[in-house]
Structures are given as C-alpha cells and as structure tokens.
C-alpha cells in the first residue's frame, strides 16, 4: 500500500474517532442537562384545550368549549376544573430525576411499549395534550412506577411504596420523574364536577314526600325550632326516630354515582311514576327531587333535581332598621343567584343515586312508624328508682 493511501486512512480514522468522542460528549452533556430540567419544556398550559388520557382498558377525554371544561366522552358533563388545573400544573412543572437509555426489551419492562404483543397490564397510559385546533402539543407515555422501600426499620404491612415513575415523551426521550402522576386517571367519571346539593337538616323547615306506596309524609316545624314530629301517629304505633332522622337528613352531603344517558326514556328510568321529595329551608330555598326506580335487570335509582328561592315572610311584629333590611335584601339576592345557578347546572341531567340515598328520599309514612313497646317492655326500659 502506498504511503499516500496510508496517510489518508490514518486521517479518516482520526476524524471518525474525533467525531465519536464529540458525539459522546454531546450525549453526556444532553443527559446531564436533562437532569433537574423539565420533562416538557416550553409547555404553556394556557394553550391546552383538550386532554386525552388513554389506557388499554379505559379512556377519558376532557375538552374546553367556550371557556368551560367538559367530559367530552361522557355526555359532555361539566368537568372538575380543579382536577384539570392540578394535572396541567404538575405536568408543566414536572422535573427529571434521571435520563434513561433503554433497549426495546427494557422499554417493555418499564411498561413503555404499546401495540400488539404487549399485555394490556404492561402497556403505558398515554396523555395527549391538544390545542384549540386539535393539534397535539405534548404527548407522554406513563410507564412503570418506581418502588421505594420504607425507611421505617420495622417492616411495613403495606410493603414498598411508589415515589416516582418512568415516562417517555413523544420525541422518544425516557425519564424518571419524582412523581407518580396519580391524577392522570382514565375513568371519565373521575373527571366529572362533584358539586351537588348539600342541605343541613337543621336548616330545613318543611318536608313533603308523595308518590310512595307507603303513604304521603308532611313534616313542618317553626322557625328556631324544635325537632320534627311525625303527625297523626296511629294507636299502637310510634315514630321511628332513626328513620325520621334519616329522612330529614336525606339531602345532607348527598352524592351521585353517575349521570344517565340523556337519550334514556322517562319510562325506562321509572320516572313516569315518580316519588316526589320536597324540602324547604327557613331561608327560603326549595329543593325538589323527582325519583324513579328502573326495572330489572338495571334496577337503578334515577333522580332529577331542581332548586328555587322565595324570600320567607318576615316574622309577625318584626321591626328592623333600614340597614338590617338592606343586609337581608343582599342576602336574599345572593341566595336567589346561587340557587338559580345550581338549578341551571343540575336541571338538564338525570342522576344515578346509590340505594341508601334514594331510599332515604323515598320514605313513606308507614316507613317512619314502628310498633309501640308493650307495657312489660316499657317497664323493663324504665330506669330503676334509687333507694334512699
């Protein structure tokens, strides 16, 4: 081989070695820079108008329309903006603990491989953040959680706990982050706004239940008042105080399980022959519940809610200053606005209630009675007199 050719080969080899060294330095520098940096640099949460969270078994889609977030794949029910804000804020601030280089097999072990040939339980949850035009702004694959042994010297009955998660970006980068991102749930129900009715039993002045198979109920009490008393109790019976408390507390922290498909017919939900529950507060709010019970095999309770407000009449002989009247008027205006807003939010929907909540609202007169104790039982229950 000629000397000139040897020199050219040596020069080429030197150039290749230099390029390899430079490439290694750049990769090392890139990895070092990534640590402590943001997993999604440049993400502007204000540009995000839709979030798709997809797993092999479930999908949640939330989207903003006219400034209001809805659960798009669950009848467009209003979404919980607080949960959306928390997730977007966390994603924007997500810090990288470690940049990971992984083979395809290692990616599979980290649950970062999608598609055929991968068990559903080993596939990632995918978050896709989109702008108003529907264009993807960022994509994350949420992989396996990193488990950490409890620092407690005593063995924990719950075992190890997760303190981070492996994820991959749409660009193919793999990171370990110091958060499990548990907010990224794929159940549409989890994203629904939970705001509902909550009425303290001590605030209720009047209750009426009709349409039951066990007799109508009408309860009332004066302002300031005493406990509800069941009227017209027949001989040999007495009010079951625990059932009476259950009825008068039926709207206290009531929750819904889900909403019905708006296309479901009234007859299918049992709302063609409903039970009616009405409660009026001392302040003038009226809560109307129309309750149905579907036939088997569904056998679920469905309910529609509305709220209204009418200022209660002033007590007889009540006299107040102009300032007091002004304060009362302002309070009434606020209550009227609050009830109108809540009614507008609830009225379009038919809700599914759990059995306990529904049966609490549908108690008839007979449900509120129990047998009066026999004389010997009364005697046994009476406290013994103390001996002087």
C-alpha positions as CSV (number, residue, x, y, z in Angstrom):
1,X,0.0,0.0,0.0
2,X,1.3,3.4,-0.9
3,X,2.3,5.9,1.8
4,X,-0.2,8.4,0.5
5,X,-3.1,5.9,1.0
6,X,-1.9,5.0,4.5
7,X,-1.9,8.7,5.4
8,X,-5.4,9.2,4.1
9,X,-6.7,6.1,6.0
10,X,-5.0,7.4,9.2
11,X,-6.5,10.8,8.7
12,X,-10.0,9.3,8.1
13,X,-9.7,7.2,11.2
14,X,-8.6,10.2,13.3
15,X,-11.6,12.2,12.0
16,X,-14.0,9.3,12.9
17,X,-12.5,8.9,16.4
18,X,-12.9,12.7,16.9
19,X,-16.5,12.6,15.7
20,X,-17.3,9.7,18.1
21,X,-15.7,11.5,21.0
22,X,-17.6,14.7,20.2
23,X,-20.8,12.8,19.9
24,X,-20.3,11.1,23.2
25,X,-19.6,14.4,24.9
26,X,-22.8,15.9,23.4
27,X,-24.9,13.0,24.5
28,X,-23.3,13.1,28.0
29,X,-24.0,16.9,28.1
30,X,-27.6,16.4,27.0
31,X,-28.2,13.8,29.7
32,X,-26.7,16.0,32.4
33,X,-28.7,19.0,31.2
34,X,-31.9,16.9,31.3
35,X,-31.5,16.0,35.0
36,X,-33.3,18.7,37.0
37,X,-34.8,20.2,33.9
38,X,-38.4,20.0,32.9
39,X,-39.8,16.9,31.2
40,X,-42.0,19.1,29.0
41,X,-40.0,22.3,28.5
42,X,-42.0,25.0,26.8
43,X,-45.4,23.6,27.7
44,X,-47.9,26.5,28.1
45,X,-50.9,25.2,29.9
46,X,-53.0,28.2,28.7
47,X,-52.7,26.8,25.2
48,X,-54.2,23.4,26.2
49,X,-57.8,23.0,25.2
50,X,-58.2,19.2,25.4
51,X,-56.7,16.3,27.3
52,X,-56.9,12.7,26.2
53,X,-55.9,10.1,28.8
54,X,-55.8,6.6,27.3
55,X,-55.1,3.2,28.7
56,X,-55.7,-0.2,27.1
57,X,-58.9,-0.5,29.3
58,X,-60.3,3.0,29.5
59,X,-60.3,6.5,28.1
60,X,-61.0,9.9,29.5
61,X,-61.4,12.9,27.2
62,X,-61.9,16.4,28.6
63,X,-62.1,19.5,26.5
64,X,-62.7,23.2,26.9
65,X,-65.6,24.7,24.9
66,X,-66.4,28.4,25.2
67,X,-64.2,28.6,28.2
68,X,-65.9,25.7,30.1
69,X,-64.3,22.3,30.5
70,X,-66.5,19.2,29.9
71,X,-66.0,15.4,29.9
72,X,-66.4,15.0,26.2
73,X,-66.8,11.2,26.2
74,X,-69.4,11.2,29.0
75,X,-72.3,13.2,27.6
76,X,-70.3,16.5,27.9
77,X,-71.0,16.7,31.6
78,X,-69.2,19.6,33.3
79,X,-65.7,18.7,34.3
80,X,-63.9,19.5,37.6
81,X,-61.7,22.4,36.6
82,X,-59.7,22.0,39.8
83,X,-58.5,18.5,38.8
84,X,-57.7,19.6,35.3
85,X,-55.7,22.6,36.7
86,X,-53.8,20.4,39.1
87,X,-52.8,17.9,36.4
88,X,-51.7,20.6,33.9
89,X,-49.7,22.4,36.5
90,X,-48.0,19.3,37.6
91,X,-47.1,18.3,34.0
92,X,-45.7,21.8,33.3
93,X,-43.5,21.7,36.4
94,X,-42.5,18.0,36.1
95,X,-38.8,17.7,36.9
96,X,-36.5,15.0,35.5
97,X,-34.6,12.9,38.1
98,X,-32.8,10.7,35.6
99,X,-32.5,10.4,31.9
100,X,-32.8,6.7,30.9
101,X,-31.3,4.9,27.9
102,X,-33.2,1.7,27.2
103,X,-33.3,-1.1,24.7
104,X,-36.7,-2.2,23.3
105,X,-36.8,-5.0,25.8
106,X,-36.0,-2.6,28.7
107,X,-38.7,-0.2,27.4
108,X,-41.1,-3.2,27.6
109,X,-40.1,-3.9,31.1
110,X,-40.7,-0.3,32.0
111,X,-44.2,-0.5,30.5
112,X,-43.4,2.0,27.8
113,X,-44.2,-0.1,24.7
114,X,-47.7,0.0,23.1
115,X,-49.3,-2.1,20.5
116,X,-49.7,-5.8,19.7
117,X,-47.6,-8.3,21.5
118,X,-47.7,-6.4,24.8
119,X,-50.1,-7.4,27.6
120,X,-52.6,-4.7,28.5
121,X,-51.3,-4.6,32.1
122,X,-47.8,-3.8,30.8
123,X,-48.8,-1.0,28.4
124,X,-48.5,2.7,29.3
125,X,-51.2,5.2,30.0
126,X,-50.9,7.9,27.3
127,X,-51.6,11.6,27.9
128,X,-52.1,13.7,24.8
129,X,-52.4,17.5,25.3
130,X,-54.0,19.4,22.4
131,X,-54.6,23.0,21.5
132,X,-57.8,24.6,20.3
133,X,-57.2,23.4,16.7
134,X,-56.9,19.8,18.0
135,X,-53.2,19.7,17.3
136,X,-51.1,17.7,19.8
137,X,-48.8,20.0,21.9
138,X,-47.2,17.3,24.0
139,X,-47.5,13.5,24.5
140,X,-46.4,11.5,27.5
141,X,-46.3,7.7,28.0
142,X,-46.7,6.9,31.7
143,X,-44.8,3.7,32.4
144,X,-43.9,1.7,35.5
145,X,-43.8,3.3,38.9
146,X,-40.5,3.2,40.8
147,X,-41.0,1.5,44.1
148,X,-39.1,2.6,47.2
149,X,-38.6,0.6,50.4
150,X,-40.0,2.2,53.5
151,X,-37.3,3.9,55.6
152,X,-39.0,2.6,58.7
153,X,-36.8,-0.1,60.3
154,X,-40.0,-2.0,61.2
155,X,-41.4,-4.0,58.2
156,X,-44.3,-2.2,56.7
157,X,-47.5,-4.3,56.4
158,X,-48.1,-2.4,53.1
159,X,-44.7,-3.2,51.5
160,X,-42.8,-0.8,49.3
161,X,-44.4,2.5,48.2
162,X,-44.1,4.3,44.8
163,X,-42.1,7.5,44.8
164,X,-41.6,8.1,41.1
165,X,-42.5,7.0,37.6
166,X,-40.8,6.2,34.3
167,X,-42.2,8.0,31.3
168,X,-41.4,8.6,27.6
169,X,-42.1,11.7,25.7
170,X,-43.5,11.9,22.2
171,X,-39.9,12.6,21.0
172,X,-38.7,9.2,22.4
173,X,-36.9,10.5,25.4
174,X,-37.2,8.4,28.5
175,X,-37.1,9.9,32.0
176,X,-37.6,9.0,35.6
177,X,-39.6,11.7,37.4
178,X,-40.2,12.1,41.1
179,X,-44.0,11.9,40.9
180,X,-46.4,9.0,40.2
181,X,-48.8,11.3,38.3
182,X,-51.7,9.6,40.0
183,X,-54.0,12.4,38.8
184,X,-53.9,11.0,35.3
185,X,-56.9,8.7,35.7
186,X,-58.7,7.2,32.7
187,X,-62.2,6.9,34.2
188,X,-64.5,9.6,32.7
189,X,-66.5,9.6,35.9
190,X,-63.4,10.7,37.9
191,X,-63.3,14.0,35.9
192,X,-66.9,15.0,36.5
193,X,-67.6,18.0,38.6
194,X,-68.8,16.8,42.0
195,X,-70.7,19.9,43.0
196,X,-74.2,18.8,44.2
197,X,-76.8,19.5,46.8
198,X,-76.0,19.6,50.5
199,X,-78.5,20.8,53.0
200,X,-78.1,20.6,56.7
201,X,-81.1,19.0,58.5
202,X,-81.3,21.8,61.0
203,X,-81.9,24.3,58.1
204,X,-85.0,22.5,56.9
205,X,-88.4,23.9,57.9
206,X,-90.7,21.7,55.7
207,X,-90.6,18.3,54.1
208,X,-93.2,16.6,51.8
209,X,-92.9,13.2,50.3
210,X,-95.6,11.9,47.9
211,X,-96.0,9.1,45.3
212,X,-94.7,6.3,47.7
213,X,-96.5,3.0,48.1
214,X,-96.5,3.5,51.9
215,X,-98.3,6.8,52.3
216,X,-97.5,10.5,52.0
217,X,-95.5,12.4,54.5
218,X,-95.8,16.1,55.5
219,X,-93.5,17.5,58.2
220,X,-93.1,21.1,59.4
221,X,-91.7,23.0,62.3
222,X,-91.5,26.6,63.4
223,X,-88.5,28.9,63.0
224,X,-85.9,28.4,65.6
225,X,-87.1,25.2,66.1
226,X,-87.8,22.1,67.6
227,X,-87.3,18.6,66.2
228,X,-89.7,17.4,63.5
229,X,-92.6,15.5,65.0
230,X,-94.5,12.9,62.9
231,X,-98.2,13.8,63.0
232,X,-101.2,11.5,63.1
233,X,-99.4,8.5,64.6
234,X,-102.0,5.7,64.8
235,X,-102.7,3.9,68.0
236,X,-100.3,1.1,68.8
237,X,-97.5,2.8,66.8
238,X,-94.9,5.4,67.5
239,X,-92.4,7.4,65.3
240,X,-89.2,5.6,64.5
241,X,-86.8,8.4,65.4
242,X,-83.9,6.8,63.5
243,X,-86.0,6.6,60.3
244,X,-87.2,10.2,60.8
245,X,-83.7,11.4,61.2
246,X,-82.7,9.6,58.0
247,X,-85.5,11.3,56.1
248,X,-84.8,14.8,57.4
249,X,-81.0,14.3,56.7
250,X,-81.6,12.9,53.2
251,X,-80.1,16.0,51.5
252,X,-77.1,16.3,53.8
253,X,-74.0,15.5,51.8
254,X,-75.9,13.6,49.2
255,X,-73.7,12.4,46.3
256,X,-74.5,10.9,42.9
257,X,-72.9,7.8,41.4
258,X,-73.2,8.8,37.7
259,X,-75.4,10.6,35.2
260,X,-77.8,8.8,32.9
261,X,-77.5,8.9,29.1
262,X,-79.7,11.9,28.1
263,X,-81.3,9.6,25.4
264,X,-82.7,7.2,28.1
265,X,-86.5,7.4,28.2
266,X,-88.5,8.5,31.3
267,X,-90.3,5.2,31.4
268,X,-87.0,3.2,31.3
269,X,-85.8,5.1,34.4
270,X,-89.1,4.7,36.2
271,X,-89.7,8.4,36.2
272,X,-93.1,8.1,34.6
273,X,-94.4,7.2,38.1
274,X,-92.0,9.0,40.4
275,X,-91.7,9.7,44.1
276,X,-91.6,13.4,44.8
277,X,-89.5,14.8,47.6
278,X,-89.7,18.5,48.5
279,X,-87.7,20.3,51.2
280,X,-87.9,24.0,52.1
281,X,-85.4,25.8,54.3
282,X,-86.0,28.5,56.8
283,X,-84.1,30.9,54.4
284,X,-86.5,30.2,51.5
285,X,-84.7,27.7,49.4
286,X,-86.8,24.9,48.0
287,X,-85.3,21.6,46.8
288,X,-87.4,19.4,44.5
289,X,-86.3,15.8,43.8
290,X,-88.2,13.5,41.3
291,X,-87.1,10.0,42.0
292,X,-87.6,6.9,39.8
293,X,-86.6,3.2,40.0
294,X,-85.8,1.3,36.9
295,X,-87.0,-2.3,36.3
296,X,-84.6,-5.2,36.5
297,X,-82.0,-6.1,35.4
298,X,-80.9,-2.4,35.6
299,X,-82.7,-1.8,38.9
300,X,-81.1,1.6,39.5
301,X,-82.4,4.7,41.1
302,X,-82.6,7.8,38.9
303,X,-83.3,11.3,40.1
304,X,-83.8,14.8,38.8
305,X,-83.2,17.9,40.9
306,X,-84.2,21.5,40.8
307,X,-83.7,24.4,43.2
308,X,-85.7,27.6,43.6
309,X,-85.8,30.5,46.1
310,X,-88.5,32.7,47.5
311,X,-87.8,35.1,50.4
312,X,-89.6,33.8,53.5
313,X,-92.2,36.2,55.1
314,X,-90.9,38.4,57.9
315,X,-92.0,37.1,61.4
316,X,-95.1,38.8,62.8
317,X,-94.2,42.0,64.6
318,X,-90.7,42.0,63.3
319,X,-89.2,45.5,63.1
320,X,-85.8,46.3,61.9
321,X,-83.6,49.2,60.8
322,X,-83.1,50.2,57.2
323,X,-79.6,48.8,57.5
324,X,-80.9,45.4,58.6
325,X,-83.4,45.4,55.8
326,X,-80.6,46.2,53.3
327,X,-78.4,43.4,54.7
328,X,-81.4,41.0,54.4
329,X,-82.1,42.0,50.9
330,X,-78.5,41.5,49.9
331,X,-78.5,38.0,51.5
332,X,-81.7,37.2,49.6
333,X,-80.2,38.4,46.3
334,X,-77.2,36.2,46.8
335,X,-79.3,33.1,47.7
336,X,-81.5,33.7,44.7
337,X,-78.4,33.9,42.4
338,X,-76.8,30.8,44.0
339,X,-80.0,28.7,43.7
340,X,-80.6,29.8,40.1
341,X,-77.0,28.9,39.1
342,X,-77.2,25.5,40.9
343,X,-80.6,24.7,39.4
344,X,-79.4,25.6,35.9
345,X,-76.4,23.3,36.4
346,X,-78.4,20.3,37.8
347,X,-81.7,20.5,35.9
348,X,-80.5,19.2,32.5
349,X,-79.3,15.9,34.0
350,X,-80.8,12.8,35.4
351,X,-78.6,11.4,38.1
352,X,-78.0,7.8,39.4
353,X,-78.1,7.6,43.2
354,X,-77.0,4.7,45.4
355,X,-79.6,2.7,47.2
356,X,-79.2,4.3,50.6
357,X,-79.5,7.8,49.3
358,X,-82.5,7.0,47.1
359,X,-84.4,5.1,49.8
360,X,-83.8,7.9,52.3
361,X,-85.6,10.3,50.0
362,X,-88.5,7.9,49.3
363,X,-89.7,7.0,52.8
364,X,-93.4,6.9,53.1
365,X,-95.5,7.5,56.2
366,X,-95.5,3.8,57.1
367,X,-91.7,3.6,56.9
368,X,-91.5,6.1,59.7
369,X,-93.5,4.0,62.2
370,X,-92.7,1.2,64.5
371,X,-94.7,-0.8,67.0
372,X,-95.2,0.9,70.3
373,X,-93.5,-1.1,73.1
374,X,-95.7,-3.4,75.1
375,X,-96.3,-2.4,78.8
376,X,-93.8,-5.0,80.1
377,X,-91.2,-3.7,77.7
378,X,-91.8,-0.1,78.8
379,X,-91.4,-1.3,82.4
380,X,-88.1,-3.1,81.6
381,X,-86.8,0.0,79.8
382,X,-87.7,2.4,82.7
383,X,-84.8,3.4,84.9
384,X,-84.7,1.9,88.3
385,X,-85.5,4.2,91.2
386,X,-82.6,4.8,93.6
387,X,-83.0,3.6,97.1
388,X,-82.7,6.4,99.7
